[in-house]
Amino acid sequence: MIDDIKAGKYDDDLDMIANAVKARKEALQPQIWEFEVGDLVTLNEHTRPKRLQGKMAEVVKVNRTKIVINISGISYPDKYAGNVTVPLALVNKL
């Protein structure tokens, strides 16, 4: 199918395909009710600064749309150590 899209076979349907892909990506995002205090997460590739990507953290609070995590093992700068509120798009649940 990808080759057909590249070849122009679906040019008239590109907007519909793009909308379907966007909706599917949103459906795959984690939902707030999937998280509980004590869950372990990792910071994913969308996290900035990049040096935090892949770091493990523990969920310490679940809010309505975001979670509060405790990032351990961070030494520099100290502002990234401790509790940080993050959107779900930045974490992968373990």
PyMOL Python script that loads the backbone (N, CA, C, O; Angstrom):
from pymol import cmd

cmd.read_pdbstr("""\
ATOM      1  N   MET A   1       0.824  -1.195   0.000  1.00  0.00           N
ATOM      2  CA  MET A   1       0.000   0.000   0.000  1.00  0.00           C
ATOM      3  C   MET A   1       0.870   1.261   0.000  1.00  0.00           C
ATOM      4  O   MET A   1       0.542   2.247  -0.659  1.00  0.00           O
ATOM      5  N   ILE A   2       1.965   1.221   0.734  1.00  0.00           N
ATOM      6  CA  ILE A   2       2.852   2.384   0.792  1.00  0.00           C
ATOM      7  C   ILE A   2       3.398   2.711  -0.590  1.00  0.00           C
ATOM      8  O   ILE A   2       3.467   3.875  -0.985  1.00  0.00           O
ATOM      9  N   ASP A   3       3.784   1.672  -1.319  1.00  0.00           N
ATOM     10  CA  ASP A   3       4.300   1.894  -2.674  1.00  0.00           C
ATOM     11  C   ASP A   3       3.229   2.503  -3.577  1.00  0.00           C
ATOM     12  O   ASP A   3       3.524   3.354  -4.416  1.00  0.00           O
ATOM     13  N   ASP A   4       1.978   2.059  -3.396  1.00  0.00           N
ATOM     14  CA  ASP A   4       0.876   2.621  -4.190  1.00  0.00           C
ATOM     15  C   ASP A   4       0.658   4.098  -3.853  1.00  0.00           C
ATOM     16  O   ASP A   4       0.393   4.905  -4.744  1.00  0.00           O
ATOM     17  N   ILE A   5       0.770   4.450  -2.577  1.00  0.00           N
ATOM     18  CA  ILE A   5       0.625   5.858  -2.181  1.00  0.00           C
ATOM     19  C   ILE A   5       1.738   6.679  -2.801  1.00  0.00           C
ATOM     20  O   ILE A   5       1.492   7.758  -3.338  1.00  0.00           O
ATOM     21  N   LYS A   6       2.970   6.172  -2.729  1.00  0.00           N
ATOM     22  CA  LYS A   6       4.115   6.882  -3.317  1.00  0.00           C
ATOM     23  C   LYS A   6       3.960   7.038  -4.822  1.00  0.00           C
ATOM     24  O   LYS A   6       4.391   8.037  -5.399  1.00  0.00           O
ATOM     25  N   ALA A   7       3.346   6.053  -5.449  1.00  0.00           N
ATOM     26  CA  ALA A   7       3.165   6.086  -6.906  1.00  0.00           C
ATOM     27  C   ALA A   7       2.010   6.984  -7.327  1.00  0.00           C
ATOM     28  O   ALA A   7       1.843   7.263  -8.515  1.00  0.00           O
ATOM     29  N   GLY A   8       1.201   7.444  -6.352  1.00  0.00           N
ATOM     30  CA  GLY A   8       0.113   8.348  -6.697  1.00  0.00           C
ATOM     31  C   GLY A   8      -1.227   7.679  -6.902  1.00  0.00           C
ATOM     32  O   GLY A   8      -2.180   8.331  -7.330  1.00  0.00           O
ATOM     33  N   LYS A   9      -1.325   6.401  -6.609  1.00  0.00           N
ATOM     34  CA  LYS A   9      -2.568   5.666  -6.832  1.00  0.00           C
ATOM     35  C   LYS A   9      -3.724   6.229  -6.002  1.00  0.00           C
ATOM     36  O   LYS A   9      -4.878   6.173  -6.426  1.00  0.00           O
ATOM     37  N   TYR A  10      -3.416   6.770  -4.821  1.00  0.00           N
ATOM     38  CA  TYR A  10      -4.457   7.262  -3.923  1.00  0.00           C
ATOM     39  C   TYR A  10      -4.443   8.778  -3.762  1.00  0.00           C
ATOM     40  O   TYR A  10      -4.850   9.286  -2.717  1.00  0.00           O
ATOM     41  N   ASP A  11      -3.990   9.497  -4.756  1.00  0.00           N
ATOM     42  CA  ASP A  11      -3.881  10.955  -4.648  1.00  0.00           C
ATOM     43  C   ASP A  11      -5.200  11.633  -4.285  1.00  0.00           C
ATOM     44  O   ASP A  11      -5.208  12.612  -3.538  1.00  0.00           O
ATOM     45  N   ASP A  12      -6.297  11.129  -4.799  1.00  0.00           N
ATOM     46  CA  ASP A  12      -7.592  11.747  -4.509  1.00  0.00           C
ATOM     47  C   ASP A  12      -8.043  11.501  -3.069  1.00  0.00           C
ATOM     48  O   ASP A  12      -8.932  12.191  -2.571  1.00  0.00           O
ATOM     49  N   ASP A  13      -7.439  10.527  -2.405  1.00  0.00           N
ATOM     50  CA  ASP A  13      -7.851  10.156  -1.050  1.00  0.00           C
ATOM     51  C   ASP A  13      -6.813  10.486   0.014  1.00  0.00           C
ATOM     52  O   ASP A  13      -6.931  10.002   1.140  1.00  0.00           O
ATOM     53  N   LEU A  14      -5.808  11.285  -0.297  1.00  0.00           N
ATOM     54  CA  LEU A  14      -4.725  11.540   0.643  1.00  0.00           C
ATOM     55  C   LEU A  14      -5.197  12.189   1.940  1.00  0.00           C
ATOM     56  O   LEU A  14      -4.718  11.835   3.017  1.00  0.00           O
ATOM     57  N   ASP A  15      -6.129  13.133   1.850  1.00  0.00           N
ATOM     58  CA  ASP A  15      -6.640  13.771   3.073  1.00  0.00           C
ATOM     59  C   ASP A  15      -7.367  12.760   3.953  1.00  0.00           C
ATOM     60  O   ASP A  15      -7.214  12.779   5.174  1.00  0.00           O
ATOM     61  N   MET A  16      -8.145  11.892   3.353  1.00  0.00           N
ATOM     62  CA  MET A  16      -8.864  10.872   4.104  1.00  0.00           C
ATOM     63  C   MET A  16      -7.880   9.896   4.765  1.00  0.00           C
ATOM     64  O   MET A  16      -8.069   9.501   5.916  1.00  0.00           O
ATOM     65  N   ILE A  17      -6.844   9.518   4.038  1.00  0.00           N
ATOM     66  CA  ILE A  17      -5.824   8.621   4.590  1.00  0.00           C
ATOM     67  C   ILE A  17      -5.097   9.293   5.746  1.00  0.00           C
ATOM     68  O   ILE A  17      -4.873   8.668   6.783  1.00  0.00           O
ATOM     69  N   ALA A  18      -4.726  10.559   5.582  1.00  0.00           N
ATOM     70  CA  ALA A  18      -4.025  11.293   6.639  1.00  0.00           C
ATOM     71  C   ALA A  18      -4.884  11.411   7.895  1.00  0.00           C
ATOM     72  O   ALA A  18      -4.382  11.259   9.009  1.00  0.00           O
ATOM     73  N   ASN A  19      -6.166  11.679   7.719  1.00  0.00           N
ATOM     74  CA  ASN A  19      -7.082  11.768   8.864  1.00  0.00           C
ATOM     75  C   ASN A  19      -7.223  10.420   9.564  1.00  0.00           C
ATOM     76  O   ASN A  19      -7.285  10.356  10.791  1.00  0.00           O
ATOM     77  N   ALA A  20      -7.274   9.362   8.791  1.00  0.00           N
ATOM     78  CA  ALA A  20      -7.395   8.024   9.376  1.00  0.00           C
ATOM     79  C   ALA A  20      -6.134   7.662  10.158  1.00  0.00           C
ATOM     80  O   ALA A  20      -6.224   7.071  11.234  1.00  0.00           O
ATOM     81  N   VAL A  21      -4.983   8.003   9.638  1.00  0.00           N
ATOM     82  CA  VAL A  21      -3.718   7.741  10.331  1.00  0.00           C
ATOM     83  C   VAL A  21      -3.653   8.552  11.624  1.00  0.00           C
ATOM     84  O   VAL A  21      -3.250   8.029  12.663  1.00  0.00           O
ATOM     85  N   LYS A  22      -4.042   9.809  11.569  1.00  0.00           N
ATOM     86  CA  LYS A  22      -4.035  10.654  12.768  1.00  0.00           C
ATOM     87  C   LYS A  22      -4.973  10.092  13.836  1.00  0.00           C
ATOM     88  O   LYS A  22      -4.609  10.032  15.010  1.00  0.00           O
ATOM     89  N   ALA A  23      -6.168   9.685  13.439  1.00  0.00           N
ATOM     90  CA  ALA A  23      -7.135   9.130  14.390  1.00  0.00           C
ATOM     91  C   ALA A  23      -6.608   7.837  15.005  1.00  0.00           C
ATOM     92  O   ALA A  23      -6.798   7.593  16.196  1.00  0.00           O
ATOM     93  N   ARG A  24      -5.956   7.021  14.210  1.00  0.00           N
ATOM     94  CA  ARG A  24      -5.420   5.761  14.721  1.00  0.00           C
ATOM     95  C   ARG A  24      -4.277   6.004  15.701  1.00  0.00           C
ATOM     96  O   ARG A  24      -4.177   5.325  16.723  1.00  0.00           O
ATOM     97  N   LYS A  25      -3.413   6.975  15.392  1.00  0.00           N
ATOM     98  CA  LYS A  25      -2.312   7.313  16.301  1.00  0.00           C
ATOM     99  C   LYS A  25      -2.848   7.827  17.629  1.00  0.00           C
ATOM    100  O   LYS A  25      -2.306   7.505  18.686  1.00  0.00           O
ATOM    101  N   GLU A  26      -3.902   8.617  17.581  1.00  0.00           N
ATOM    102  CA  GLU A  26      -4.515   9.123  18.810  1.00  0.00           C
ATOM    103  C   GLU A  26      -5.141   7.984  19.613  1.00  0.00           C
ATOM    104  O   GLU A  26      -5.083   7.988  20.842  1.00  0.00           O
ATOM    105  N   ALA A  27      -5.735   7.016  18.927  1.00  0.00           N
ATOM    106  CA  ALA A  27      -6.354   5.884  19.617  1.00  0.00           C
ATOM    107  C   ALA A  27      -5.313   5.012  20.308  1.00  0.00           C
ATOM    108  O   ALA A  27      -5.619   4.354  21.302  1.00  0.00           O
ATOM    109  N   LEU A  28      -4.107   5.002  19.801  1.00  0.00           N
ATOM    110  CA  LEU A  28      -3.042   4.196  20.387  1.00  0.00           C
ATOM    111  C   LEU A  28      -2.361   4.881  21.569  1.00  0.00           C
ATOM    112  O   LEU A  28      -1.614   4.236  22.304  1.00  0.00           O
ATOM    113  N   GLN A  29      -2.604   6.166  21.763  1.00  0.00           N
ATOM    114  CA  GLN A  29      -2.001   6.890  22.886  1.00  0.00           C
ATOM    115  C   GLN A  29      -2.541   6.336  24.200  1.00  0.00           C
ATOM    116  O   GLN A  29      -3.699   5.928  24.282  1.00  0.00           O
ATOM    117  N   PRO A  30      -1.689   6.325  25.230  1.00  0.00           N
ATOM    118  CA  PRO A  30      -2.178   5.847  26.527  1.00  0.00           C
ATOM    119  C   PRO A  30      -3.273   6.757  27.066  1.00  0.00           C
ATOM    120  O   PRO A  30      -3.299   7.953  26.775  1.00  0.00           O
ATOM    121  N   GLN A  31      -4.164   6.189  27.843  1.00  0.00           N
ATOM    122  CA  GLN A  31      -5.263   6.942  28.438  1.00  0.00           C
ATOM    123  C   GLN A  31      -4.986   7.127  29.930  1.00  0.00           C
ATOM    124  O   GLN A  31      -4.330   6.289  30.548  1.00  0.00           O
ATOM    125  N   ILE A  32      -5.477   8.207  30.500  1.00  0.00           N
ATOM    126  CA  ILE A  32      -5.175   8.559  31.882  1.00  0.00           C
ATOM    127  C   ILE A  32      -5.611   7.454  32.844  1.00  0.00           C
ATOM    128  O   ILE A  32      -4.937   7.214  33.845  1.00  0.00           O
ATOM    129  N   TRP A  33      -6.715   6.785  32.560  1.00  0.00           N
ATOM    130  CA  TRP A  33      -7.207   5.760  33.479  1.00  0.00           C
ATOM    131  C   TRP A  33      -6.328   4.506  33.481  1.00  0.00           C
ATOM    132  O   TRP A  33      -6.530   3.621  34.311  1.00  0.00           O
ATOM    133  N   GLU A  34      -5.358   4.417  32.566  1.00  0.00           N
ATOM    134  CA  GLU A  34      -4.439   3.288  32.529  1.00  0.00           C
ATOM    135  C   GLU A  34      -3.309   3.421  33.553  1.00  0.00           C
ATOM    136  O   GLU A  34      -2.551   2.474  33.763  1.00  0.00           O
ATOM    137  N   PHE A  35      -3.191   4.591  34.193  1.00  0.00           N
ATOM    138  CA  PHE A  35      -2.086   4.854  35.097  1.00  0.00           C
ATOM    139  C   PHE A  35      -2.553   4.861  36.544  1.00  0.00           C
ATOM    140  O   PHE A  35      -3.637   5.349  36.862  1.00  0.00           O
ATOM    141  N   GLU A  36      -1.714   4.309  37.415  1.00  0.00           N
ATOM    142  CA  GLU A  36      -1.962   4.310  38.849  1.00  0.00           C
ATOM    143  C   GLU A  36      -0.687   4.717  39.558  1.00  0.00           C
ATOM    144  O   GLU A  36       0.407   4.568  39.014  1.00  0.00           O
ATOM    145  N   VAL A  37      -0.823   5.232  40.771  1.00  0.00           N
ATOM    146  CA  VAL A  37       0.339   5.560  41.587  1.00  0.00           C
ATOM    147  C   VAL A  37       1.161   4.292  41.766  1.00  0.00           C
ATOM    148  O   VAL A  37       0.626   3.229  42.079  1.00  0.00           O
ATOM    149  N   GLY A  38       2.455   4.417  41.566  1.00  0.00           N
ATOM    150  CA  GLY A  38       3.364   3.281  41.688  1.00  0.00           C
ATOM    151  C   GLY A  38       3.756   2.652  40.370  1.00  0.00           C
ATOM    152  O   GLY A  38       4.713   1.879  40.322  1.00  0.00           O
ATOM    153  N   ASP A  39       3.034   2.965  39.281  1.00  0.00           N
ATOM    154  CA  ASP A  39       3.395   2.435  37.965  1.00  0.00           C
ATOM    155  C   ASP A  39       4.765   2.953  37.558  1.00  0.00           C
ATOM    156  O   ASP A  39       5.145   4.071  37.907  1.00  0.00           O
ATOM    157  N   LEU A  40       5.504   2.131  36.818  1.00  0.00           N
ATOM    158  CA  LEU A  40       6.784   2.556  36.265  1.00  0.00           C
ATOM    159  C   LEU A  40       6.598   2.955  34.808  1.00  0.00           C
ATOM    160  O   LEU A  40       5.875   2.297  34.060  1.00  0.00           O
ATOM    161  N   VAL A  41       7.255   4.032  34.417  1.00  0.00           N
ATOM    162  CA  VAL A  41       7.202   4.534  33.048  1.00  0.00           C
ATOM    163  C   VAL A  41       8.616   4.878  32.600  1.00  0.00           C
ATOM    164  O   VAL A  41       9.515   5.042  33.425  1.00  0.00           O
ATOM    165  N   THR A  42       8.806   4.985  31.295  1.00  0.00           N
ATOM    166  CA  THR A  42      10.043   5.525  30.756  1.00  0.00           C
ATOM    167  C   THR A  42       9.702   6.756  29.947  1.00  0.00           C
ATOM    168  O   THR A  42       8.626   6.843  29.357  1.00  0.00           O
ATOM    169  N   LEU A  43      10.603   7.693  29.920  1.00  0.00           N
ATOM    170  CA  LEU A  43      10.420   8.902  29.118  1.00  0.00           C
ATOM    171  C   LEU A  43      10.779   8.559  27.680  1.00  0.00           C
ATOM    172  O   LEU A  43      11.839   7.987  27.425  1.00  0.00           O
ATOM    173  N   ASN A  44       9.910   8.903  26.741  1.00  0.00           N
ATOM    174  CA  ASN A  44      10.099   8.474  25.356  1.00  0.00           C
ATOM    175  C   ASN A  44      10.859   9.496  24.510  1.00  0.00           C
ATOM    176  O   ASN A  44      11.409  10.470  25.026  1.00  0.00           O
ATOM    177  N   GLU A  45      10.875   9.251  23.202  1.00  0.00           N
ATOM    178  CA  GLU A  45      11.673  10.053  22.265  1.00  0.00           C
ATOM    179  C   GLU A  45      11.169  11.477  22.077  1.00  0.00           C
ATOM    180  O   GLU A  45      11.858  12.288  21.458  1.00  0.00           O
ATOM    181  N   HIS A  46      10.003  11.802  22.586  1.00  0.00           N
ATOM    182  CA  HIS A  46       9.480  13.163  22.471  1.00  0.00           C
ATOM    183  C   HIS A  46       9.927  14.052  23.631  1.00  0.00           C
ATOM    184  O   HIS A  46       9.671  15.257  23.625  1.00  0.00           O
ATOM    185  N   THR A  47      10.590  13.466  24.619  1.00  0.00           N
ATOM    186  CA  THR A  47      11.011  14.180  25.821  1.00  0.00           C
ATOM    187  C   THR A  47      12.200  15.081  25.516  1.00  0.00           C
ATOM    188  O   THR A  47      13.123  14.696  24.798  1.00  0.00           O
ATOM    189  N   ARG A  48      12.160  16.273  26.069  1.00  0.00           N
ATOM    190  CA  ARG A  48      13.283  17.202  25.994  1.00  0.00           C
ATOM    191  C   ARG A  48      13.617  17.649  27.400  1.00  0.00           C
ATOM    192  O   ARG A  48      12.689  17.865  28.180  1.00  0.00           O
ATOM    193  N   PRO A  49      14.860  17.802  27.777  1.00  0.00           N
ATOM    194  CA  PRO A  49      16.057  17.585  26.969  1.00  0.00           C
ATOM    195  C   PRO A  49      16.265  16.101  26.663  1.00  0.00           C
ATOM    196  O   PRO A  49      15.809  15.219  27.392  1.00  0.00           O
ATOM    197  N   LYS A  50      16.973  15.862  25.553  1.00  0.00           N
ATOM    198  CA  LYS A  50      17.145  14.509  25.044  1.00  0.00           C
ATOM    199  C   LYS A  50      17.802  13.580  26.048  1.00  0.00           C
ATOM    200  O   LYS A  50      17.568  12.372  26.012  1.00  0.00           O
ATOM    201  N   ARG A  51      18.614  14.114  26.940  1.00  0.00           N
ATOM    202  CA  ARG A  51      19.324  13.249  27.879  1.00  0.00           C
ATOM    203  C   ARG A  51      18.373  12.568  28.859  1.00  0.00           C
ATOM    204  O   ARG A  51      18.765  11.632  29.556  1.00  0.00           O
ATOM    205  N   LEU A  52      17.116  13.037  28.918  1.00  0.00           N
ATOM    206  CA  LEU A  52      16.120  12.394  29.783  1.00  0.00           C
ATOM    207  C   LEU A  52      15.407  11.238  29.089  1.00  0.00           C
ATOM    208  O   LEU A  52      14.719  10.447  29.735  1.00  0.00           O
ATOM    209  N   GLN A  53      15.572  11.143  27.774  1.00  0.00           N
ATOM    210  CA  GLN A  53      14.904  10.069  27.034  1.00  0.00           C
ATOM    211  C   GLN A  53      15.407   8.712  27.515  1.00  0.00           C
ATOM    212  O   GLN A  53      16.612   8.500  27.653  1.00  0.00           O
ATOM    213  N   GLY A  54      14.481   7.806  27.767  1.00  0.00           N
ATOM    214  CA  GLY A  54      14.829   6.478  28.227  1.00  0.00           C
ATOM    215  C   GLY A  54      14.944   6.343  29.739  1.00  0.00           C
ATOM    216  O   GLY A  54      15.068   5.230  30.251  1.00  0.00           O
ATOM    217  N   LYS A  55      14.904   7.461  30.459  1.00  0.00           N
ATOM    218  CA  LYS A  55      14.989   7.406  31.919  1.00  0.00           C
ATOM    219  C   LYS A  55      13.723   6.799  32.495  1.00  0.00           C
ATOM    220  O   LYS A  55      12.624   7.033  31.993  1.00  0.00           O
ATOM    221  N   MET A  56      13.887   6.023  33.543  1.00  0.00           N
ATOM    222  CA  MET A  56      12.756   5.401  34.211  1.00  0.00           C
ATOM    223  C   MET A  56      12.250   6.326  35.309  1.00  0.00           C
ATOM    224  O   MET A  56      13.029   7.033  35.948  1.00  0.00           O
ATOM    225  N   ALA A  57      10.945   6.314  35.519  1.00  0.00           N
ATOM    226  CA  ALA A  57      10.323   7.133  36.553  1.00  0.00           C
ATOM    227  C   ALA A  57       9.144   6.375  37.142  1.00  0.00           C
ATOM    228  O   ALA A  57       8.637   5.422  36.551  1.00  0.00           O
ATOM    229  N   GLU A  58       8.721   6.819  38.317  1.00  0.00           N
ATOM    230  CA  GLU A  58       7.577   6.212  38.989  1.00  0.00           C
ATOM    231  C   GLU A  58       6.445   7.227  39.061  1.00  0.00           C
ATOM    232  O   GLU A  58       6.675   8.400  39.358  1.00  0.00           O
ATOM    233  N   VAL A  59       5.237   6.783  38.793  1.00  0.00           N
ATOM    234  CA  VAL A  59       4.068   7.651  38.890  1.00  0.00           C
ATOM    235  C   VAL A  59       3.769   7.882  40.371  1.00  0.00           C
ATOM    236  O   VAL A  59       3.589   6.934  41.135  1.00  0.00           O
ATOM    237  N   VAL A  60       3.717   9.178  40.770  1.00  0.00           N
ATOM    238  CA  VAL A  60       3.422   9.495  42.167  1.00  0.00           C
ATOM    239  C   VAL A  60       2.052  10.141  42.334  1.00  0.00           C
ATOM    240  O   VAL A  60       1.541  10.233  43.451  1.00  0.00           O
ATOM    241  N   LYS A  61       1.450  10.592  41.223  1.00  0.00           N
ATOM    242  CA  LYS A  61       0.121  11.186  41.275  1.00  0.00           C
ATOM    243  C   LYS A  61      -0.491  11.133  39.884  1.00  0.00           C
ATOM    244  O   LYS A  61       0.208  11.293  38.883  1.00  0.00           O
ATOM    245  N   VAL A  62      -1.783  10.910  39.827  1.00  0.00           N
ATOM    246  CA  VAL A  62      -2.513  10.913  38.558  1.00  0.00           C
ATOM    247  C   VAL A  62      -3.503  12.061  38.605  1.00  0.00           C
ATOM    248  O   VAL A  62      -4.406  12.075  39.442  1.00  0.00           O
ATOM    249  N   ASN A  63      -3.336  13.026  37.706  1.00  0.00           N
ATOM    250  CA  ASN A  63      -4.255  14.156  37.602  1.00  0.00           C
ATOM    251  C   ASN A  63      -5.304  13.861  36.533  1.00  0.00           C
ATOM    252  O   ASN A  63      -5.401  12.729  36.059  1.00  0.00           O
ATOM    253  N   ARG A  64      -6.083  14.856  36.152  1.00  0.00           N
ATOM    254  CA  ARG A  64      -7.136  14.640  35.150  1.00  0.00           C
ATOM    255  C   ARG A  64      -6.583  14.363  33.765  1.00  0.00           C
ATOM    256  O   ARG A  64      -7.117  13.515  33.051  1.00  0.00           O
ATOM    257  N   THR A  65      -5.511  15.065  33.363  1.00  0.00           N
ATOM    258  CA  THR A  65      -4.978  14.886  32.015  1.00  0.00           C
ATOM    259  C   THR A  65      -3.484  14.609  31.990  1.00  0.00           C
ATOM    260  O   THR A  65      -2.946  14.269  30.936  1.00  0.00           O
ATOM    261  N   LYS A  66      -2.803  14.744  33.111  1.00  0.00           N
ATOM    262  CA  LYS A  66      -1.357  14.539  33.173  1.00  0.00           C
ATOM    263  C   LYS A  66      -1.024  13.699  34.395  1.00  0.00           C
ATOM    264  O   LYS A  66      -1.854  13.493  35.281  1.00  0.00           O
ATOM    265  N   ILE A  67       0.210  13.222  34.417  1.00  0.00           N
ATOM    266  CA  ILE A  67       0.672  12.479  35.579  1.00  0.00           C
ATOM    267  C   ILE A  67       1.876  13.170  36.190  1.00  0.00           C
ATOM    268  O   ILE A  67       2.602  13.896  35.509  1.00  0.00           O
ATOM    269  N   VAL A  68       2.080  12.942  37.464  1.00  0.00           N
ATOM    270  CA  VAL A  68       3.265  13.445  38.160  1.00  0.00           C
ATOM    271  C   VAL A  68       4.175  12.251  38.359  1.00  0.00           C
ATOM    272  O   VAL A  68       3.768  11.226  38.907  1.00  0.00           O
ATOM    273  N   ILE A  69       5.426  12.394  37.902  1.00  0.00           N
ATOM    274  CA  ILE A  69       6.381  11.301  38.001  1.00  0.00           C
ATOM    275  C   ILE A  69       7.573  11.725  38.840  1.00  0.00           C
ATOM    276  O   ILE A  69       7.886  12.911  38.949  1.00  0.00           O
ATOM    277  N   ASN A  70       8.230  10.742  39.426  1.00  0.00           N
ATOM    278  CA  ASN A  70       9.459  10.985  40.160  1.00  0.00           C
ATOM    279  C   ASN A  70      10.586  10.370  39.353  1.00  0.00           C
ATOM    280  O   ASN A  70      10.653   9.156  39.164  1.00  0.00           O
ATOM    281  N   ILE A  71      11.478  11.246  38.876  1.00  0.00           N
ATOM    282  CA  ILE A  71      12.620  10.801  38.085  1.00  0.00           C
ATOM    283  C   ILE A  71      13.796  10.640  39.034  1.00  0.00           C
ATOM    284  O   ILE A  71      14.265  11.611  39.628  1.00  0.00           O
ATOM    285  N   SER A  72      14.263   9.421  39.171  1.00  0.00           N
ATOM    286  CA  SER A  72      15.400   9.196  40.063  1.00  0.00           C
ATOM    287  C   SER A  72      16.673   9.010  39.243  1.00  0.00           C
ATOM    288  O   SER A  72      16.624   8.673  38.060  1.00  0.00           O
ATOM    289  N   GLY A  73      17.788   9.232  39.880  1.00  0.00           N
ATOM    290  CA  GLY A  73      19.075   9.022  39.221  1.00  0.00           C
ATOM    291  C   GLY A  73      19.515  10.157  38.328  1.00  0.00           C
ATOM    292  O   GLY A  73      20.417   9.975  37.510  1.00  0.00           O
ATOM    293  N   ILE A  74      18.905  11.332  38.457  1.00  0.00           N
ATOM    294  CA  ILE A  74      19.310  12.490  37.665  1.00  0.00           C
ATOM    295  C   ILE A  74      20.201  13.361  38.545  1.00  0.00           C
ATOM    296  O   ILE A  74      19.802  13.752  39.641  1.00  0.00           O
ATOM    297  N   SER A  75      21.401  13.663  38.069  1.00  0.00           N
ATOM    298  CA  SER A  75      22.311  14.447  38.902  1.00  0.00           C
ATOM    299  C   SER A  75      22.503  15.876  38.402  1.00  0.00           C
ATOM    300  O   SER A  75      22.762  16.767  39.211  1.00  0.00           O
ATOM    301  N   TYR A  76      22.384  16.125  37.095  1.00  0.00           N
ATOM    302  CA  TYR A  76      22.610  17.482  36.592  1.00  0.00           C
ATOM    303  C   TYR A  76      21.610  17.804  35.514  1.00  0.00           C
ATOM    304  O   TYR A  76      21.406  16.950  34.651  1.00  0.00           O
ATOM    305  N   PRO A  77      20.976  18.934  35.478  1.00  0.00           N
ATOM    306  CA  PRO A  77      20.835  19.839  36.613  1.00  0.00           C
ATOM    307  C   PRO A  77      19.782  19.297  37.581  1.00  0.00           C
ATOM    308  O   PRO A  77      18.945  18.479  37.199  1.00  0.00           O
ATOM    309  N   ASP A  78      19.826  19.733  38.773  1.00  0.00           N
ATOM    310  CA  ASP A  78      18.940  19.221  39.815  1.00  0.00           C
ATOM    311  C   ASP A  78      17.475  19.522  39.558  1.00  0.00           C
ATOM    312  O   ASP A  78      16.606  18.862  40.128  1.00  0.00           O
ATOM    313  N   LYS A  79      17.175  20.512  38.704  1.00  0.00           N
ATOM    314  CA  LYS A  79      15.760  20.856  38.478  1.00  0.00           C
ATOM    315  C   LYS A  79      14.984  19.713  37.840  1.00  0.00           C
ATOM    316  O   LYS A  79      13.754  19.714  37.878  1.00  0.00           O
ATOM    317  N   TYR A  80      15.675  18.738  37.254  1.00  0.00           N
ATOM    318  CA  TYR A  80      14.991  17.602  36.661  1.00  0.00           C
ATOM    319  C   TYR A  80      14.873  16.426  37.619  1.00  0.00           C
ATOM    320  O   TYR A  80      14.238  15.423  37.292  1.00  0.00           O
ATOM    321  N   ALA A  81      15.468  16.538  38.782  1.00  0.00           N
ATOM    322  CA  ALA A  81      15.355  15.471  39.775  1.00  0.00           C
ATOM    323  C   ALA A  81      14.070  15.691  40.575  1.00  0.00           C
ATOM    324  O   ALA A  81      13.624  16.826  40.741  1.00  0.00           O
ATOM    325  N   GLY A  82      13.494  14.626  41.056  1.00  0.00           N
ATOM    326  CA  GLY A  82      12.293  14.751  41.872  1.00  0.00           C
ATOM    327  C   GLY A  82      11.025  14.639  41.049  1.00  0.00           C
ATOM    328  O   GLY A  82      11.009  13.988  40.004  1.00  0.00           O
ATOM    329  N   ASN A  83       9.959  15.277  41.523  1.00  0.00           N
ATOM    330  CA  ASN A  83       8.645  15.165  40.901  1.00  0.00           C
ATOM    331  C   ASN A  83       8.465  16.158  39.764  1.00  0.00           C
ATOM    332  O   ASN A  83       8.786  17.339  39.893  1.00  0.00           O
ATOM    333  N   VAL A  84       7.944  15.655  38.647  1.00  0.00           N
ATOM    334  CA  VAL A  84       7.699  16.473  37.460  1.00  0.00           C
ATOM    335  C   VAL A  84       6.340  16.091  36.895  1.00  0.00           C
ATOM    336  O   VAL A  84       6.026  14.905  36.790  1.00  0.00           O
ATOM    337  N   THR A  85       5.525  17.083  36.528  1.00  0.00           N
ATOM    338  CA  THR A  85       4.237  16.829  35.879  1.00  0.00           C
ATOM    339  C   THR A  85       4.461  16.762  34.377  1.00  0.00           C
ATOM    340  O   THR A  85       5.061  17.663  33.790  1.00  0.00           O
ATOM    341  N   VAL A  86       3.975  15.683  33.753  1.00  0.00           N
ATOM    342  CA  VAL A  86       4.186  15.488  32.328  1.00  0.00           C
ATOM    343  C   VAL A  86       2.906  15.037  31.642  1.00  0.00           C
ATOM    344  O   VAL A  86       2.056  14.402  32.266  1.00  0.00           O
ATOM    345  N   PRO A  87       2.764  15.364  30.351  1.00  0.00           N
ATOM    346  CA  PRO A  87       1.631  14.836  29.585  1.00  0.00           C
ATOM    347  C   PRO A  87       1.889  13.357  29.253  1.00  0.00           C
ATOM    348  O   PRO A  87       3.037  12.913  29.227  1.00  0.00           O
ATOM    349  N   LEU A  88       0.840  12.624  29.006  1.00  0.00           N
ATOM    350  CA  LEU A  88       0.958  11.196  28.716  1.00  0.00           C
ATOM    351  C   LEU A  88       1.753  10.914  27.458  1.00  0.00           C
ATOM    352  O   LEU A  88       2.332   9.837  27.318  1.00  0.00           O
ATOM    353  N   ALA A  89       1.787  11.872  26.540  1.00  0.00           N
ATOM    354  CA  ALA A  89       2.505  11.666  25.274  1.00  0.00           C
ATOM    355  C   ALA A  89       4.008  11.536  25.476  1.00  0.00           C
ATOM    356  O   ALA A  89       4.715  11.123  24.556  1.00  0.00           O
ATOM    357  N   LEU A  90       4.511  11.876  26.654  1.00  0.00           N
ATOM    358  CA  LEU A  90       5.960  11.796  26.897  1.00  0.00           C
ATOM    359  C   LEU A  90       6.392  10.503  27.564  1.00  0.00           C
ATOM    360  O   LEU A  90       7.588  10.284  27.755  1.00  0.00           O
ATOM    361  N   VAL A  91       5.449   9.642  27.924  1.00  0.00           N
ATOM    362  CA  VAL A  91       5.835   8.440  28.669  1.00  0.00           C
ATOM    363  C   VAL A  91       5.337   7.161  28.003  1.00  0.00           C
ATOM    364  O   VAL A  91       4.337   7.152  27.285  1.00  0.00           O
ATOM    365  N   ASN A  92       6.070   6.085  28.267  1.00  0.00           N
ATOM    366  CA  ASN A  92       5.657   4.744  27.888  1.00  0.00           C
ATOM    367  C   ASN A  92       5.513   3.948  29.176  1.00  0.00           C
ATOM    368  O   ASN A  92       6.446   3.882  29.976  1.00  0.00           O
ATOM    369  N   LYS A  93       4.368   3.353  29.376  1.00  0.00           N
ATOM    370  CA  LYS A  93       4.122   2.566  30.580  1.00  0.00           C
ATOM    371  C   LYS A  93       4.832   1.229  30.473  1.00  0.00           C
ATOM    372  O   LYS A  93       4.807   0.585  29.424  1.00  0.00           O
ATOM    373  N   LEU A  94       5.458   0.816  31.554  1.00  0.00           N
ATOM    374  CA  LEU A  94       6.152  -0.489  31.572  1.00  0.00           C
ATOM    375  C   LEU A  94       5.212  -1.580  32.048  1.00  0.00           C
ATOM    376  O   LEU A  94       5.608  -2.743  32.131  1.00  0.00           O
TER     377      LEU A  94
END
""", "prot")
cmd.dss("prot")
cmd.show_as("cartoon", "prot")
cmd.util.cbc("prot")
cmd.orient("prot")
